[in-house]
Amino acid sequence: KAFDSISNTQLIDLCAAFVSTSFEEKLEILQTVDLCSRLKKVIPLAQRYIGNPLALVSGRKPVERGVVMKILDNRHAHLPAHSESNESKDITELKEKLKNANLPPHAEKIATRELARLQKMSYYNPEHALIRNYIELIADLPWSVSSSKEVDVSQAKEELDRDHYGLFKLKRRVIEYLAVSKLNNNNLRGPILCFVGPPGVGKTSVGRSVASILGRQFQRISLGGIANQSDIRGHRRTYIGSMPGRIIQAIKMAGTNNPVILLDEIDKLGRGVHGIPAAALLEVLDPEQNCNFVDHYLNIPFDLSQTIFIATANTTSTIPSPLLDRLEVIKVSGYAQEEKFQIAKNYLLPKQINMHGLKSKMLIVPDNTINLLSRYTSGIKKLPLLSSILFASSISSLRPLLTFPHVCIAVKGYTKEAGVRAIERKLAAVCRAVAVKIVDPKTKESDIPVLIDAEKVVEILGGSVYLEEDIQNRTGVAGVAVGLAYTSVGGAVLIVEATLLPSPAVLTGLLGDVMRESAQLALNWLRSVAHKYALVEPGQDLLKHNGVHIHFPAGAVSKEGPSAGVTIAVALISLFTGLPVDTSMAFTGEITLQGIVLPVGGLREKILAAQRAGLTKIVLPKKSINYVDEIPKDILNSLELIYVSRMSEVVEAAFSGQVSETSSIETVKCKL
């Protein structure tokens, strides 16, 4: 009301005062008596200074902003404005989009209100673009659009088996999910499945297959590193640069209200000063609450109950408990050697042949080549490199340019990861070197095929970065034992070393608190039973005259968990008795002060790691026997599993009866 009482002459003078110009230009404006002539002189000065009349509004105080906006509204015809015909056309298009969007009543009410505001608002108002974008989002969301097809369970089984080898437990659960969905007419508020396993085992591709089987759109949301809850819930419209959250964006891109959304790497969610993203996911993943999910930007309830959410993770240890409670965790283990061989031969190789426009008769890939190449990985992401090298060479000469037994050097000597990126980079260097040699005019026809032997690999990539561990040569001495570990990328072999020192007990190897306590438990247990193994006289302390240094090699790699307790105890007994442990034997299990061996997790991955390392005997807790069924039978047939319940049984097995306490031992030779 205060602005309406100000005359146009005063408003123009105020606007001219805001613009930084020379004294002569301001004097010329003051000398101009006619109102329209004065306005024509003020507008070019403002345009020259800020380039756009709209910028007069930004950075001003509320009073100044009101003055400028009134001038712009009163003299709209003098500005290079958005034409009325274009404005009317845009409003008409928005009305048509809203009409075709089939909005629910509560959303239609808000959209109509915002559209009315937009019609009354000047094009130069800063909120014009914000309101327009908001209305377009409402119109673009699939409020009532869905897609699905009749689920044929038998066909779904065939499709899963065709696209994924192994993964029997995972595929069985997916089939159960689809069967229940079919009985409920695809209207199932079922559990949120979470596939947990090492990289490269097919978690993401199974999610794509589920979407394909159901005839739904598929969207992937990468959650790794997200530390702001607004990325999930959206930013409020009052903020500059605000936008909807990842969930609403995925729904918009899918174009349907019932897509399959994959929440990838849910275990790698961060947390910062802007809230906890994992807490924002609680409402999204709760089937009882997500029917009225409210995004902060949209600020309208949207029904997510028809959306299928599938999460993937490498480990559950970093997922908050409230969020984990809403997930049905399905463990996905790494592939065994035979499984990786079959995947490479029957899935990846034909796929790569087709992708490179080749025919199978152009290539000769022996089974032993695939076997060599599929080793030293827990997943299958590394396997396509077989085809990549082969096809790059075959395109040039219609026959292999590389000898594959030597290509394994790139896998074993230059990469050490569960994924494929490092291998791709190394093999890309090899392929580039081959390509340069082929296109070189000086290259003779007799020089093709190019032989990539060990010397050629070293010439291209340099010396080996990683050397294969030789377990047999590192063990066989007193004070050394081999344990098994479970990591987010699969199983691993863990060597424990112990030696006597005059100083107090020392632990090294970048150990976590739980692992340090396991070492203390093992040492104190041995001190309490040392007289039973004739290590000291009754009543004497084992560490009266000596201290112990326990070390876990690979000091730059953090280690945590209780399953090394048995291994540490065996290494200590070996140290004090001077007897080496069987070099073909590995241990896993948690120990108590009473010498009881408790069950541990990750048994399948640990046994596969032992098998890859050439170990043939594994000592494991008797209470873990039920998990052995998950291991392929051909692997079990090649191993001797020794089940124990007390440390006395472990000691007798580790030293072949040379060190023993009165007990019984159960050795199971698996013959399935």
C-alpha positions, -999 to +999 in steps of 0.1 A: +000+000+000+029+023+007+042+018-029+008+025-044+008+060-028+042+069-045+039+086-078+055+072-109+080+101-111+093+092-077+095+055-085+116+063-116+139+085-097+144+059-070+152+033-097+177+056-113+194+061-079+199+023-076+220+021-108+257+030-106+262+055-135+283+086-142+274+120-128+267+133-163+242+105-170+224+111-137+223+148-144+208+142-179+180+121-162+173+150-138+171+175-167+145+154-185+111+166-175+088+143-195+080+111-176+082+087-205+114+102-218+130+099-184+119+062-182+134+055-216+168+069-203+167+049-171+160+015-186+191+014-209+213+024-180+199-004-159+203-029-188+238-018-194+247-022-158+232-055-150+223-070-184+187-079-175+160-059-158+151-090-137+185-086-119+173-053-104+154-074-080+182-097-067+203-085-038+179-057-028+162-050+004+125-057+006+116-020+002+139-016-028+127-048-044+091-036-041+100-003-058+117-020-087+089-046-092+063-018-093+082+000-120+086-032-140+048-039-137+038-003-145+061+000-175+060-036-187+055-024-223+089-006-224+108-038-214+120-066-237+094-088-219+080-122-225+051-116-250+016-121-238+009-147-266+038-168-254+028-165-218-008-175-227+005-204-247+027-217-218-002-214-194-024-233-218+002-261-221+005-264-184-033-266-180-034-294-206-006-313-190-023-311-156-056-322-172-039-353-188-020-362-156-051-375-139-041-361-106-056-372-073-078-346-057-053-334-031-026-329-058-050-313-082-061-288-056-025-277-050-016-276-087-047-254-095-037-230-067-001-227-080-013-223-116-036-194-105-006-177-088+015-182-119-012-165-141-012-134-119+025-132-116+048-111-138+072-130-160+101-111-144+092-122-109+119-145-095+093-169-083+078-173-118+103-200-129+102-217-096+064-221-096+065-232-132+090-259-125+070-270-096+038-273-116+057-292-144+069-317-118+034-323-105+022-328-141+051-351-150+047-375-121+029-408-129+002-405-104-020-431-120+002-447-146+014-482-140+030-510-160+030-548-154+024-581-171+011-615-161+038-633-141+046-669-154+066-685-126+080-712-148+091-687-174+105-666-146+126-695-135+139-701-170+148-664-174+167-663-141+186-695-150+193-682-184+208-649-172+224-660-139+244-691-131+242-705-095+227-681-069+202-708-060+192-694-027+188-659-041+168-671-071+146-693-049+136-663-028+129-642-059+106-669-073+088-670-039+084-633-041+070-634-076+046-663-068+031-644-038+029-613-060+009-632-086-015-646-060-021-610-049-027-597-084+006-578-084-006-558-055+019-569-028+033-548+000+060-574+006+093-572+023+122-551+010+148-576-003+184-567+003+211-587-015+243-587+005+275-601-010+309-592-026+311-571-058+306-588-091+283-617-081+252-604-099+232-585-073+223-556-096+216-578-126+191-599-106+173-567-098+171-559-135+158-594-142+130-590-116+119-558-134+119-576-167+099-605-154+073-583-139+072-560-170+080-530-149+104-501-154+138-503-137+156-474-120+189-475-101+198-451-073+234-451-061+235-443-024+272-445-020+286-414-003+252-396+002+255-376+034+225-352+032+190-365+039+177-339+014+191-361-014+165-386-003+136-364+008+143-335-015+151-298-007+124-274+004+113-250-023+124-220-002+161-228-009+179-216-040+185-245-064+160-268-046+150-300-063+131-332-055+148-361-038+163-392-055+131-412-050+108-388-067+133-382-095+135-420-101+097-422-102+095-394-127+122-409-149+104-443-148+072-428-159+052-453-138+041-454-102+052-491-098+087-494-110+115-516-096+139-492-078+174-506-069+190-489-039+226-497-048+253-497-021+229-490+008+257-499+032+278-469+021+254-442+031+272-414+049+261-390+076+268-353+081+256-321+095+226-321+072+209-351+087+212-388+084+202-402+050+196-437+065+169-422+087+152-406+057+150-441+041+130-455+070+097-441+057+106-450+021+112-487+029+084-492+054+054-508+035+030-494+061+042-458+057+053-453+022+018-451+008+019-414+019+055-405+013+060-367+013+090-353-005+101-319+009+101-303-026+069-318-038+051-314-005+023-336-017+018-372-005+028-397-031+020-434-030+051-456-031+033-488-019+032-502-055+069-496-060+093-526-055+125-516-037+155-539-039+187-530-019+222-542-024+252-541-001+286-556+005+281-560+042+254-554+068+278-542+095+275-505+084+238-505+079+220-488+109+199-513+129+165-495+124+171-496+086+183-532+086+152-542+105+131-532+075+152-553+051+151-590+044+188-598+040+197-625+014+233-635+015+250-638-019+284-656-017+313-654-041+315-679-069+335-711-067+361-719-093+338-743-112+310-718-111+331-690-125+343-713-152+308-722-163+298-685-162+327-675-184+322-703-208+284-703-212+274-667-205+302-642-208+320-656-238+289-659-261+278-624-250+312-609-259+313-627-292+280-612-301+289-577-289+320-576-310+303-588-342+323-620-343+314-657-349+324-686-327+344-702-355+367-672-355+379-680-320+395-710-302+393-706-264+405-738-246+388-747-213+421-744-194+424-708-206+390-699-191+399-718-159+431-699-155+414-666-162+385-671-138+408-677-108+417-653-080+383-634-080+353-637-058+329-623-084+325-624-122+332-588-131+368-597-140+359-624-165+348-602-195+385-593-199+389-628-215+367-618-244+379-582-246+415-592-253+405-621-275+381-601-296+403-571-301+429-594-316+405-615-336+389-586-354+423-579-370+433-614-381+402-636-376+422-657-351+435-651-316+464-626-314+472-635-278+483-667-261+460-669-230+481-688-205+503-657-203+474-633-201+468-647-165+498-627-155+477-595-158+452-610-135+475-623-108+504-599-110+488-565-118+454-565-101+440-573-068+404-564-065+369-579-067+357-557-095+369-552-131+382-516-134+419-522-127+420-552-149+403-534-177+429-506-175+458-530-176+444-551-204+435-519-223+472-511-222+480-545-237+453-541-264+466-506-273+501-520-277+488-548-299+467-523-319+497-500-325+518-529-337+490-541-361+484-507-377+522-499-380+531-501-417+564-516-407+547-546-392+551-577-414+523-602-419+545-628-403+545-608-371+508-614-367+495-629-345+512-609-318+525-632-291+518-617-256+541-638-234+554-630-200+582-608-213+558-588-235+535-582-205+564-569-185+574-547-214+540-532-216+529-530-180+562-530-161+570-554-133+543-572-114+526-551-087+511-581-068+529-614-062+509-645-055+511-656-019+529-689-012+512-702+019+532-734+020+566-715+022+553-690+048+541-717+072+558-748+085+577-731+113+569-728+150+546-699+159+528-696+126+492-706+119+468-699+090+434-685+097+404-676+075+387-642+073+355-629+058+355-594+042+330-574+022+346-586-010+347-623-001+369-647+019+406-643+025+435-663+041+449-647+073+484-657+086+492-653+123+528-650+135+540-652+171+574-649+186+589-647+221+603-615+235+616-604+269+592-575+269+554-576+277+529-589+251+527-569+219+500-569+192+506-555+157+489-555+123+463-527+125+438-546+146+404-536+157+392-537+193+374-570+189+404-587+174+427-574+201+403-589+227+404-622+208+442-622+211+441-615+248+415-642+253+437-667+234+468-658+254+450-659+288+433-692+280+467-707+271+482-693+304+454-710+323+459-744+307+496-743+301+503-769+328+479-794+311+501-793+280+533-796+300+544-761+290+550-750+326+549-766+361+515-763+379+513-729+396+538-712+373+530-684+349+537-690+312+548-654+307+569-651+339+602-649+320+590-641+284+566-619+266+549-626+233+547-606+201+517-615+179+517-601+144+492-601+115+510-595+082+497-568+058+499-541+084+483-515+062+450-535+060+427-532+090+415-564+106+386-570+128+364-597+142+364-626+167+370-655+144+408-654+147+407-665+183+413-702+175+441-694+150+459-672+175+457-699+202+471-725+178+500-702+168+508-696+205+508-733+213+531-739+183+554-712+196+558-725+231+560-762+221+583-755+191+562-778+169+550-764+135+514-766+125+503-787+096+510-765+065+478-777+047+455-767+076+435-735+083+415-725+113+384-704+121+363-700+152+358-678+183+374-689+216+362-684+252+382-684+284+369-719+290+383-731+257+349-735+240+349-729+203+319-707+192+305-706+157+314-678+133+299-663+101+310-662+064+318-699+064+312-704+027+335-676+017+362-687+041+362-723+028+363-710-008+393-689+001+411-718+017+404-739-014+418-712-037+449-710-015+456-748-018+447-757+018+430-791+022+422-793+059+399-768+077+392-768+114+359-751+121+332-750+149+309-780+151+279-757+155+286-743+120+280-776+103+246-765+090+262-739+068+283-765+049+253-773+027+258-740+009+292-751-004+294-768-038+298-806-035+329-808-057+347-784-033+337-804-003+349-836-018+384-821-021+386-809+015+388-825+049+366-806+074+374-811+111+346-801+134+355-791+169+337-778+200+366-773+224+402-761+221+416-794+232+402-809+200+417-781+180+452-787+195+450-825+189+441-819+152+466-792+146+496-812+158+485-846+148+483-858+184+518-847+194+503-822+218+470-833+233+448-832+263+424-860+271+396-854+246+378-868+216+381-855+181+357-858+152+371-857+118+347-857+089+359-866+055+333-852+031+322-876+005+290-864-011 
